[in-house]
Amino acid sequence: MKRAKIGILTGGGDCPGLNATIRSVTKSADVEGIEVFGISQGFLGLYENQISRISLREVSGVLPQGGTILGSSRFNPFKRDEILEVCLDHYKKAGLDGLVVIGGDGTLGIANDLWQKHQLPVIGIPKTIDNDVYGTDRTIGFYTAVQTCVDAIDKLHTTAESHNFIMVVELMGRHCGFLAAYAGMAGGADFILIPEVEVTVNQMVGSLKERHGRGKNFSIVVVAEDAKLYDDKGQEVVSTPTYKDEYGKIKLGGVGQLVADVIKNELGYETRYTNLGHVQRGGSPVAIDRLLATSFGCAAIELVQKNVWGALLAYEKGGVVAKHISVVRDGKKTLPVGYYKMAQRFFR
Ligand code: F6P
């Protein structure tokens, strides 16, 4: 009987746990006699025909490594018809039976379109430090990034206290507040701004002033990269400076400095701004991300064996489930407001 052959790629921004996923897929496939082919740099490797066999040797020792041994890119095969044709042609010529696509909402959206519009068999595995993939409670890499941010906030705390600074810490997360809310709460932030909740300048400075009135001489303010601040009439007064990259994707970053300026101007306190930037995407995956990556990888091979395609593996109610991959397009994931309300109890 012909051995099944699958391709595997990692697309979009990297995160800790990608290598653990590639390892899990490769090792599980090996047990079942399925051949795995790595596609370099996300969908760019399909376009450039960078497809090569990966076996146990390539995945040996990668479990604790950050980044991705396959490389990644934000290349979109749907950008032009000719590009898509080349990608589909290379896929066909490689003799693959299907693709395991490890990505965030952008990459998984592409996988959905390949399946729905071109019948290219795919299985999607959600990863991103932003935890913003619709249809899954958790994504690979999220908890490692939370831990990285908490470690940084802990370090900023001591300096804030020594110098009576207001430390404004900007975290990633795109249009979702998961990373900022989770890291802020676990790091003991005194105020948190996220995109999902409208906060006015007066609410924020009022809360900080009250805290300082009670004898606290420092504060930690965590700001999600797409957070905004409003005036009392609901008009936006501070929002992320944005520009678009060559793929039309909005680049975020810099709002923390604006928030720090507002605090300085309104209260006169010494403020300092730190943008953790891409540090948040690095490092060795924490145990919970390694376990999620491993479970998703095993589940992907189970689907391949059952010849089930067009699926998204999701984490729900404490376990891994398979959903139709179109679920990633069904809505926008947002932090439940109740979680922010809980965090607010500690803004004092
Ligand atoms: O999606 C992951 C992420 O790190 C976001 O949090 C951030 O907005 C974006 O990617 C940064 O993208 P790039 O690595 O292209 O600068």
Boltz pocket constraint, residues with backbone or C-beta under 6 A from the ligand:
constraints:
  - pocket:
      binder: B
      contacts: [[A, 13], [A, 14], [A, 104], [A, 128], [A, 129], [A, 130], [A, 172], [A, 173], [A, 174], [A, 225], [A, 250], [A, 252], [A, 281]]
      max_distance: 6.0
